[in-house]
Amino acid sequence: MTHRIALITDSTSDIPREWIEQYDITIVPLTIIFGERLYLDGIDLTAEQFYERLPGEAHHPTTSQPSPQVFLDTYRQAAARGAQEIVVVTISSAMSGTILSARQAAEEAAIPVCVIDSKSTAMGLGWQVIAAARAREAGGGLEAMQAAVEQARQNLAFYVTLDTIEYLSRGGRSMEAARLLDSFLRIKPLVYVRPDTGRVTPSVPARSRKGAIDGLYKEFFRHIDTSRPLHITVQHSGAPDEAQALADRVRREYSPKELFVAIASPVLGVHAGPCALALAGYAEKAGEDLYAS
């Protein structure tokens, strides 16, 4: 499938493989670094392999953004396939320099490139990309795709409960949240991604795993319009059974229009650590059904 407007995102988006293929979305991978070994996210190292390896690693893994050249090569490939314009939606600029590489490459691209800061990551980013893809499928052009991204972001909630603060405190761009949570080291932190700034911010912590999952659930649904059709992902970093139980609860109590469970990208796992659980999703606004599958 070739579209006049190519749609590109990065590997932190966690979009299901079937949707990547269905909507013709191009993924630019970030890099996972274990010691001196480099792995392209989702290509050289799967999420499942990463979370199996993470607890026993002597050296904390780090991540690296794609270079401008990688983005430029991707833009050239899109143009060679017939694209006349490109939309790129990236991980939050507050979390990664990925968007800087995308923008630098856009200056050298042969066709116009619109680079959008999702101010999120994981399926907080992924849902925005899917909204853009569905706007394109419905016949919308560049402005319609941009509007779809903005509408999804404005109605988005993304909460994560961590099993430990250890991994978050090691990430430079998350240090603000880590410092604020430092006094809660013996309890289960809850954080969220602010849709206006894209920063990781502390929320209400809990003293037990059950309390943490309940808190995640309550805070997420307190910050999303449940009167509208919902598109929700339950994400986890190596806790599939708890994620499925959480999804069953969501389906039973809110009957969302779309709901699925996904494992989080290793890039998120570097900072969240193992056994994190997340709820990411948005509420449709009136008239948005045009973009739903």
N, C-alpha and C positions, 0 to 999 in steps of 0.2 A: 504494500500500500504506500502510495506517495501523496503527500499533502502539499499544498501551496505554502502552508505555514508549518515548518518543522517545530516539534515540541521536544525540549531537552530538559532533563533534570539531573540531579546527582544521586549517587548510590545510597545516601542516607534516607531517601524518600520511602523506602520499604514498600513500594507499590507491588501488588501481586504480579507474578510473571504473566499470568493470562491477560491481565489488563495492559501490561506493557506491550504485549503483542497485539491485542485487540485495538488499542488506541494509537499504535505506532509511536511509542515514546522512546526516545534515546536516553540511555543512562550513562553518565560520565562517572567512573568510579573514583572514590577517594582511596587513600593508601593506609593500610594498617601496618604498623611497625612493631615487630617483636624482636627486641635486641637489635641485631644487625640484619635481620631478614625483613624484606618488604613484601607485602601481599596486596594485590588489588582487591578491594572490597567486592565480594560477590563473584569474583572471577577466580582468583588464586586461593581464596579462603571463604568458605560459606559461614553463615551465622552460626549454624549448628556446630561446626568445627571450632569456631572461635570460643563459644561458651563452654565447650568441653575442655578446652585448653586453658582458659583464663584462670580458674582458681589455683592451678598448680604452677603458674608461671613465676619464676624468680624475679623477672624484670617486668615492670608495669608497661603494657603496650601503649603506644602513642599513635597519633594519626597525622596524615599530611594531606593537604588540599591538592587537587589536580593543578598542573601547571597551566599557564596561559596557552602554551603550545598544544596541550591536549585538547583544550576547548577549541582552539583555532582549527585543528585537524578535524574535529567533530563538525564544526560549522562548514568546512569545505566539503566534507562528505555529504552533508545535508544538501548543499547547493548542487553537488554533482548528481544527486538523486532527483533534482528538479525543484527543490524548495526555493521560493522567492523571498521569504521572510522567515525569521526564527524567533521563537519565544523560549527563553530559558528561565526556569524557576529554581532557585537554589536554597540550600540550608541557610538559616539565619546568619546575617553578617555579624551578629553578636557572638556566634558560636564558632565560626570558621571564616577563613579568608577566601573560601571557594568563590564567592561572588566577585571578588577583586580580580581573580584570574579570568572569570567569565567576561567581565567588563573590559579588561585589557585586551582580550582576544577579539571582542566585538569591534574594537577600533580598527582592526586589520581585516575584518571579514569583508567578503565581496558583496554580500547582501545584507540588508538591515537586520540587526539583532536587538531584540528587546529583552533586557535582563531584569528579572523581578526578584526582590528579596522576600522570601516567604515569611520571614520572621518566625520560623519554626523549624522542625526537623521530624524525622520518622514520618508517621502518617499524618502528623500536623502539616508537614510539607506535602505528603502524598495526596491528601484529599484536595489540596489546592491545584495540584497538577491534573488530577482526574477531572476537576471542575472545568479547567481550561480545555482538556481533551474533549469533554462532552459538549462544550460550547462550539468547538471546531466541528465536531461531528454533526451538530445541528445546523451547520452552515455559517456559523459566525466567523468573523475575521479577527484581526489583531485586537481591536477595541473590545469585542465581545469576550475574547479569551482573557484579556486583562481584567475586565469587569467581573468575570466568573471567579478568577483568582481572588480578587479583592472581596467579593461577597462571601466566599468560603472563609477567608481569613477573619473577616469581621464577625463571623458567627461561629468561630472555632473555639473549642476548649481542649486543652492538652495537659493532663495531670499524670505524674509518675510517682509511685511509691518505691523507695529504695530499701533493700534489705540491709544495706550498710552505707555509711557516708564515706567510707575509705576511698572509693574510686572517684567520687565527685570531687573530693578535696584535692586530688592530684591534678585536676584539669585546670589550666590557667584561666580559661574563659568562664569557668564556673566557680572561681574562687570566692566571688562576692557572696553567692548563695551558700557556699561551704562555710565561710566564716560566720555567717549568721546562724547556721545550723550547728556550729561547733559545740555549743553548750548542750546539744541534744544527742550526743554521741551514743548514749545508751538506749536510745529509743529509735523508732523507725521514721526516717524523714519522709516528708511529702513535699514535692516541688511541682511547679507548673511553669509553662513557657508563656510569658506575656505576649499576647498577639500584637501589642502596639510597639514593643521594643525588641521582641525576640530574645529576651534575656531569661535565664533560669532564675526563678524566684522561690523562696521557701514559702510553704503553706503550713497547715496544721499537722504536726507530727503525731505519732501514736506510740504506745508502749508495748504493743504486741503485733504479731503478724496479722492476726485477724482484725485487730483494731485499725491497722494500717490499710488493709484492703477495704474495710468499711468506710474509712475516711476518704480514700481515693474515690470510691463510688459516690459518696455524698457530695464531695466538693465538685466533682466533674458535673453531676447533674444539677447542682446548684448554679452552675455557670453556663448552662446551655438551655436554649428555649425548647422545652419538651412538648410544647403545643404544636410544633412544626415537625415535618418528616425529618428523621435523623439518619445520619450516615456516620457509623461508629466503627472503630477498630480497637480491639483489645490486643495490646502488645506485651511481649514478655522477653526477658533475657535468660532463657533457660528454665522457665517455670510453666510448662505447657498445661499441666493439669489445673493449676490455679487459674490460669488464663481462661481455660475452657469453662470452668465453673463460674467465673466472673461474666463471661459472655452469655452463659445460660441465664444468669440472673438478669442481665440487661435485656435479653430477649423476652423473658417472662414478664418483666415489670414495665418495659417501655415499647416493645414491639417496633424496633427501628426499621426504617425502610431498607437499609443495608447494614450488615453487621458481619464481621469476620475476625478471626484470631490470626495474628502474625507474629513471627519472631522478629525482634528488633535488630537492626543492622549493627555489626560490630563497632561502627563509629560511635553509636549511641552507647553501646555496652562498655566501651573504654571508660566512659564517665559515670554510667549508671551502675556498673558492676553486675554480677550474676544475680538472678532471681528478682530483678525489678519487674514491676507490673505497671502498665500504663493504659489510660483511656484517652483516645484521640478521636475527635469527630466534630461535625458541625451540623447546624440546623438549617434546613432550607428556608429561604424567604419566599414570599408569594411570587408565583410565576416561574420559579426555578425548575419546575418539573420538566421543562423543555430539555434540560441538560442531564436528566437521569436516564440510566440505561433501562 
